[in-house]
Each structure stands twice: as structure tokens, then as C-alpha cells.
Amino acid sequence: MKLTVLGSSSALPTSTRYPSAHVLNTHERLFLIDCGEGTQMQLRKCKIKFGKINHVFISHLHGDHIFGLYGLLSTFNLMGRESALHLYAPENYDQMLVSHLRDFDINLNFEVIFVPLRGKEPVNIYDDKYINVKSFPLQHRIEAFGFLFREKPADRNIIKDCIIKYGIPTSKIPAIKKGEDFTTEDGQLVKNDEITIPPVEPFSYAYCSDTMFFNRLATYVKDVNLLYHEATFDKSMSELAKMTCHSTTHDAAKVARKAHVGTLMIGHFSARYKEISGLVEEAKAIFPATIPAIDGTTYDLGDLPKF
């Protein structure tokens, strides 16, 4: 898994920070998460191929998380896209999108498969042989959702020398990779752990955009390798955070600590902060394994700092 941060600012973009957008690359599948203004410009700067984006996840319908989608859809069309695009967004967005396309006389050459987000519990919204994606409710001024991406466990790796040593036929290899033992032609039972090695542990990533602190959130993102959590304000602005249904650095860190995550990434920084090092240090005081979201940076989940 690799995560590219396209935007780390909150409602107001700055000269160095764009509004919210992330791209998660897992097994060369690209998942675009939120699409604030300027997303397609950042995609170009980061050399991310537009044609490989087949799934877009929108956390909620505030402009700094969705205004870039209209331009991106138009660009897809102008580039001659024909393959379907899967769009996951709050259920009331479907008609808004239809209205926008009609108002601006945009006739898409490709199908948009709309998957509505709803409910008060985590829900499976995407699944393939490599990864499962769930949405879960957040607490914001309007209906909002987070997303949890979990890789599925891979098969065990067969030791090549053992294939020759025990005369393992090709037809038996898939079952052995799934954990079965092997019996040789002369009846010798060979235990699976003698001829295979465990696969790499699967990775997981959770995206928590605009939300206020609530205890149950930690249960939704428990034990993930990387948690992205908004930290719009510093700890001194907790009252404003509550009033606007946002989080402080301490709120984000408390969720990370309760959930026992590997690494916390904070972002969605208010434009009032020219420097974010102070915000990171505040979060680190509670959860030391904290890093900032930096626009244009790609993070390999296998190389994240360990504390």
C-alpha cells in the first residue's frame, strides 16, 4: 500500500496546501479519496495516471471535499474515457451530480456507477480478491463518512527448493499455498510450515475526514497500520472545534491511542497555521507515532516510522 497526499488543507487552500484529496495505491489499484479543488492539478504534479482511477470515495458534501470532482469528470470525458467510474458518496449526492451535468451540458461518454453511503454502522462497500473497503459514520455538521481499506491476507509462499526435494506437482501448489500439508508418493506427510513461509502481513489504512471526537470512532479503525485523522485546530481551540464539529490535535491523538493504530497522520489543517510543526508536536505528546500529511508526498505503509 502506498498513499499519496494531494491536499492537506481545510476549507481554505493556501499557497502550499490544497483542499482534501488522497490517492491510495494497493496492488496497482488506485482509489481517490475526496476530491477538493485542485485535485486534478495535483494528480498531474504527482504523475498519477488518470485512467487508472476507477473508484472515487467522497466523505461528505462540503465544497473542500468535492469541488474538484466536477472538473475531474469533465477531464475524464475530454480524455475519451469509456470505462465505468464507481462513485461512493452520501446518498443525496446522486441527484446533485445529475443536475450539475445537465446544467453545464456535460454528456459523459462513460458510466458513473453510484454507490450511496448511508447508515449508522460500518458497511462493506467494495470487495475484490486483494482488498475490502468499509464506510463508517462520522460526526460532523452534515452526514459524513470515513473509509477503512484492509488488504486481504495473501497465500503462503512455497519454498522453491522444496518443490524439487519432495517432488511436488504443479497441481498441488495452490492448495499448499492455502495451508494444506503435502503427502509424497511414498506416503511421507510433510507439514505445511516445512515447505512454505508466511506471507507479508496485510496492510490497512483508515481515512477520517471532518468529524468531532466521539468514543466509538476508535472501534471503527482499531489496529490499522495508518490512520489519517483531521486535526483542523490546535488544542487551545477545543471549543471552536466542538462548535464546528471538527477535531483538535489532541482529539486525533486520543482516537489513535484508543484504537492502537500503528501510525497517525494528521491533516485538514486550518489556513490560520502557516507552520504545522506545532500541531504535530501537540499530537505527539499523546501519540508519539504521529506524522503530518504533506501535499505531494507519497508514503509507503511498509516504511512508516515505528515507535
RAGI-V436031 format. One record per run of one state. SS is the DSSP state (H for helix, E for strand, - for the rest). FROM is the first residue (numbers start at 0). TO is the last residue. Records with the same first field share a line. If there is no record, write none. Layout:
BEGIN
SS: FROM-TO  FROM-TO
END
This chain:
BEGIN
-: 0-0  7-7  9-19  26-27  33-37  45-48  57-61  78-83  90-91  103-110  117-121  127-129  137-143  151-155  158-158  166-168  177-180  183-187  190-190  197-202  208-215  220-224  230-231  233-233  244-246  259-261  267-267  269-275  286-288  292-295  303-306
E: 1-6  8-8  20-25  28-32  52-56  84-89  111-116  122-126  130-136  144-150  156-157  181-182  188-189  195-196  203-207  225-229  232-232  247-247  262-266  268-268  289-291  296-299
H: 38-44  49-51  62-77  92-102  159-165  169-176  191-194  216-219  234-243  248-258  276-285  300-302
END
